[in-house]
Amino acid sequence: MTIRLAAIWRHPVKSLGAETLDAATLRKGEALPGDRAYAVAHGKSEHEAGAWSSCGNFLRVTNIPALARPVLTFNPESEVLTLTDNGATTSYALATDAGRRALAAWMGATAGTIRPGPYSVAAVPEVSLTDVRAQCPSVMSLASLRDLSARVGAELDMRRFRGNLWIDGEDLEPWAELGWAGNLLTVGGARLAMTKPIERCLAIAADPVTGERGDNPMPALKGLRSDPLFGMLAMVEQGGAVSIGDTVTLE
């Protein structure tokens, strides 16, 4: 079976835009470096500094679809985030209080009255603020995305699913990855233990091009099985470099 790594996506700020990468270095027991390194807490958040918190404590694309639209670039060393939206580009120095306040204000303004302030940037060193406590990248299949797109009747952008490692290949059957729990996946110099499928919510209805809800895939996913599943979580068992085009093998 010939499968290759087709795309790598990073999401420096939870529920905000996305950044495409050519390569990354995975580390044992950790999420994709720089992924969900920050999140913006709202006025009703119970987030405790220094600890992972559940997604309800932060602004989310689930109920603020416009957050899906920005294109991001992020420098983990300098902690500078560059955000482009509607033709305007702004940089935020997230190592500084001023930069964090500015980003929180931008996301708060985008949220409007959906989630009241005050807003603040949350970050936990070496912790990815994903929707699950486990620190692991996600693996998505372009074969499954194509099949789902056909069922929806529209070409779905992979950014809707906020996945990290996208795989593809002529021999890759749609939805095969949902049965890989317990298997080992080798990508480039890294090995990942496939753990469990990802149950989806209304976040995937947000179109990253328009920043609005449209071509909602949820009904099609629910029509396939009782739970709306797309993609897999995978724990990094052996760290290493991964690059687009790397061969992917399953054990």
Buried (B, 14 or more C-beta within 10 A) or exposed (E): EEBBBBBBBBBBBBBBBBBBBEEBBBBEEBBBBBBBBBBBBBEEBEBEEEEBBEBBBBBBBBBBBBBBBBBBBBEEEEBBBBBBBEEEEEEBBBEEEEBBBBBBBBBBEBBEEEBEBEBBBBBBEEBBBBBBEBBBBBBBBBBBBBBBBEBBEBEBBBBBBBBBBBBBBEEBEBBBBBEBBEBBBBBBBBBBBBBBBBEBBBBBBBBBEEBEEEBBBBEBBEEBEEEBBBBBBBBBBBBBEBBBEBEBEBE
